[in-house]
Amino acid sequence: MRIIALMNQKGGVGKTTTTVNLGAALAELGKRVCLIDLDPQAHLTINYGIEPSDDIVSLYDMLVDGASFLEAVTKIDDNIALVPSSIDLAAAEVELVSVLGRETVLKKRLESAQHDFDFILLDCPPSLGLLTLNALAVADEVIIPMQPHFLALQGVAKLLETVQLVNKRINPKLKVSGIVLTMFDSQTKLSNEVVAELNSFILNALGKPLPWATARIFKAKIRRNIKLAESPSFGQHIIDYEPNSNGAADYRALAKEVLTMHDDVGKPVVSVRVNRQIDPAKLAAAHVAAPQPASVPLPPPQEEAVA
């Protein structure tokens, strides 16, 4: 089983769209997939035609009220299951603040359940708070959806620092497996410049003790496609809504790439700091810098943890 967190603290970059449709494409290939909606906006839940309500067992019930993972799982079809979200999840960070080991609650719930999923995909909220930390604490790998804009490169530096901190203090097997470019237009000069910048950055990390040392820029680029924007209003993923669209083709290609990525998944990585004030134009050259105080609410190392 592979547990993949799809995260980017910047909103509107296609995290939920990628989680929904990557999951659907993997299911089409015969893989058993569970999607977990960690965003209080519940867009992933709505995209699968489930209306958030008090009548369903949600991720909030699992994290705060002690419901089991299997109680929260809703079956969508033979190969797809969903742990839905609700607006109540917005209060989870406050309610869990006094809980010992609050950043590993999701991990404990998953480890205590017997299931046969091949993939668990975690749709993270657009922030680096406690819900995202719970996702990173249980994940084997991170996939970063991002638009090919230079401002997005600044966010990548901060995101990588967060992965480093979680890798060091909570989850030593966590790694960045790749970046998937969304809303991509190969005809624009800017898109190609961003791809070149990212490729240079990853190439410079090759062979270094960094969680993204084996990361890739996925060959499958998610092109702008109106069908991807339409499908959520029908409560369907793109494979069901318009299987012959460019969006369906792109996510099928991405799913096939993800299936080939087995090397080094889950292996511990030595942690080092990354400068979160990276200039986008110099992103490829900036890897390690002097330590800076983190704004992420991480706990102290395990041996120092107190209630």
QUIPE-V351570 format. One record per run of one state. SS is the DSSP state (h for helix, s for strand, l for the rest). FROM is the first residue (numbers start at 0). LEN is the number of residues. If there is no record, write none. Layout:
SS | FROM | LEN
SS | FROM | LEN
This chain:
l | 0 | 1
s | 1 | 5
l | 6 | 8
h | 14 | 14
l | 28 | 4
s | 32 | 5
l | 37 | 5
h | 42 | 5
l | 47 | 11
h | 58 | 5
l | 63 | 5
h | 68 | 4
s | 72 | 3
l | 75 | 4
s | 79 | 4
l | 83 | 3
h | 86 | 9
l | 95 | 6
h | 101 | 10
l | 111 | 7
s | 118 | 5
l | 123 | 6
h | 129 | 9
l | 138 | 2
s | 140 | 7
l | 147 | 2
h | 149 | 20
l | 169 | 5
s | 174 | 8
l | 182 | 1
s | 183 | 1
l | 184 | 4
h | 188 | 17
l | 205 | 10
s | 215 | 2
l | 217 | 5
s | 222 | 1
l | 223 | 2
h | 225 | 9
l | 234 | 3
h | 237 | 4
l | 241 | 4
h | 245 | 14
l | 259 | 20
h | 279 | 6
l | 285 | 16
h | 301 | 3
l | 304 | 3
